[in-house]
Amino acid sequence: MKLETGAISVCAPCSSATLFRSICRKPPTFSRGQICTISQASSSSASTARNSTRNALKNRIVHVEVPASQPSGQPASAAFADALRGRSTPLGATFLQEEAAINFALYSAGATGVSLCLFTDTDLQHGKITYEVDLHNMYNKTGDVWHIALPQMDNSLMYGFRVKGDHEEEVVVDHCTLDTFESMQSAEDTVTIVNPGQRYNNKAVIIDPYARCIVGRRQYGQLAQDLNYKQDSVLGIASTWPQMAAPLPSKEDWFDWEGDCPLNIPLDQLIIYELHVRGFTRHPSANVTAPGTYLGLVEKLDYLQALGVNAIELLPVQEFNELEYYQLIPGTDSNYRYNYWGYSTIAFFAPMARYSQAAAEGRGGQDVVKEFKTMVKECHMRGIEVLMDVVFNHTAEGNERGPTLSFRGLDNRVYYMLAPEGQYYNYSGCGNTFNCNHPVVRKFIVDCLRYWVVEMHVDGFRFDLASILTRAHSQWHKPSQSQTNSRNGNSNANGLQSMEEDLDQGIMEEGAGVPTGTPLTDPPVIEMISEDPVLRNCKLIAEAWDCDGLNQVGAFPHYGGQWAEWNGHFRDTIRQFVKGTEGPWAAAFAQAMSGSPGLYSQTEPAEGEWWANNGGRKWKGGRAPAHSINFVTAHDGFSLADLTAYNEKHNDANGEDNRDGESHNLSWNCGEEGETTTPSVLRLRSRQTRNMAAALLLSHGVPMIQMGDEYGHSKARRASLHSV
């Protein structure tokens, strides 16, 4: 018979079943690292079995999940009843109907302790925890998942987690005692940085990666309260980075979709409109009642329908911080930098709250989610699909100097691609690289995509810097039991953990079978997405390059044509040909207009296609023109009107001294730089603009129009608005 004593699995004869029931009725009181003693034995064989089990499990804890309704010992409060052990799946916060409780489940392999932090709205705004519930490392843990369920919760509360563990900047001294530690610190041969790559922050309260909405600041661009964030008693980083939390789920979380279902428009029939939710309706000329919001976008859907658009590609709408770069622009009195585009995700399951009218009016997180759903439903009613621009290549936490918001404080070694000494790989150009092909991370990505499809009815995704999703992940050894014992007070004779034990905690140099960062022919996360029964019918579009020079256009792993690609070659060719650049652009133009067969249908790669001639050889060719997403302009460069008005970018207004933004614009000012009243120049610009628009709309493939290009919108000579 197999007995489950709390979270410990013990083998004993069937005669001990009665004792098992008495033990599970109430959590036994034993210290961390001990095996609970079964005092009633019916035979010598039972004693032998128990002794054998104790020897086999010495200094180990074997976690076995028990029913969620079992108590875990944490007392009730005014906001919830006595705590239950909870379930390890699904991750995140979910409502348990049978127990009338909210279940919280969080993955963290390296954590030594986890507590659930609950906030009232008032306390959250003041950076204070209202209730903090410590999770027991046996009753509230299954494998590497920490979990707890709280019945009868006050649903107005919000939550986050405090996750405790090691930080790589801690040091350990070998061959000395604790008494001589301080005097030995200057000796380089006795001081070692331990736990490279671990970055737990025992003081921070971090966001659940599976949070469905994030509550913090309510108004776009508005600073939080000016608190003394340097005090340990105040949570948050600054008034631009106040403490954030997630609302609780509820059994009342119901939305009337009115029979909405996927449109399933064939890929080759799409006309995509790249759109920024706030930028599309914020200006008074939009003439909407809810400018800069999801509801404001709904008010303009009839315009898009009349334009002939049947798919909108939303620039990032997952939670980000528009005040990430907030500072006064040099030379101005009141102009500040903002993160306009949003390519710096904080929470992947959560719609950007400050794009909602609900958040601006002070309503709860569920109303934010419902507003996003309303937008999707209204799009579908007009025959318009909704595609999301998703950023799984990096997060807002940046490099080692960035804030600890979520993933870094959960398991830095798992969620980020790290070098052997803990440094961040930077294939994204943004300070860190998401460890996409790690088993835990790729499951997170697929879970996230499924949520947006199943719960939010989104029709597809454009993956920013998608080539990062093909790179080999970094992999670390899990903490050894001797290290866990050291954390729990079971150190060696010197009171220190041995160096040999520390060395076991290092990186697996080729955890994916090849060095970290190597482009994989069959990347696991891409295969999982492509073969997922929910996702395989969605629109999947890759921006098939990254910031370290990997370019996979024409040979991105597509798994039988599941993936289309942004065709950067089409963009460059149209610009070069239309402006009359010398060279082989006439032939290239003909290829582009014909659906880029050299990229997508022909199996023989060109000499200059490094990836297609190497690891991507099997993915070359075999696709149709519809797998080419054609565009002449996009958000990260000149608008169509600016392509004919400027030879060079002029990103001066944001104080970056023109260093930011796309420099590769291949533009021509038609004889005069910038604004002009010269009739001949204006006529030429108008003709060139129409030439490029005609080439886009008449070519084989799927056209993508940048917001505003249809009426000659100008970015005022800026190649990017990212920091304005």
Secondary structure, DSSP 4 states (H G I P E B T S, - for coil): -EEEETTEEEE--GGGHHHHHHHHHS-----TTPPPP----SSHHHHHHHHHHHHHTTT--------TTSB-SPPPBTTB-S-B---S-SSEEEEETTTTEEEEEEE-SS-SEEEEEEE-HHHHHTT--SEEEEPPTTTTEETTEEEEEEES--TT-EEEEEEE--BTT-EEESSS-GGGHHHHTT-GGGEEE-STT-B--SS--B--TT-S--BS--STT-------TTSTTS-SSBTTB---BEEPP-TT-----TT-------GGG--EEEE-HHHHH-SGGG--SSTTSHHHHHHTHHHHHHHT--EEEES--EEE-TTTT--BPTT-SS-B----S--SEEEEEEE-GGGSHHHHTT--HHHHHHHHHHHHHHHHHTT-EEEEEE--S--TT-STTS---SHHHHHHHHHB-B-TTSPBP-TTSSS--B-TTSHHHHHHHHHHHHHHHHTT---EEEETTGGGGGBPPPEEPPPPHHHHHHHTT---TTSS--HHHHHTTSEETTTTSS-TTPBPSS-HHHHHHHH-TTTTTSEEEE--B-TTS-B-TT-S--TTTTEEEE-HHHHHHHHHHHHT-SSTHHHHHHHHHTT-HHHHT--SPPTT-TTTTTTTGGGSS---GGGEEE-S--TTS--HHHHTT-SS----TTSSTT-SS--------TTSSS----HHHHHHHHHHHHHHHHHHHHSSSEEEEETTGGGT---TT-S--TT-
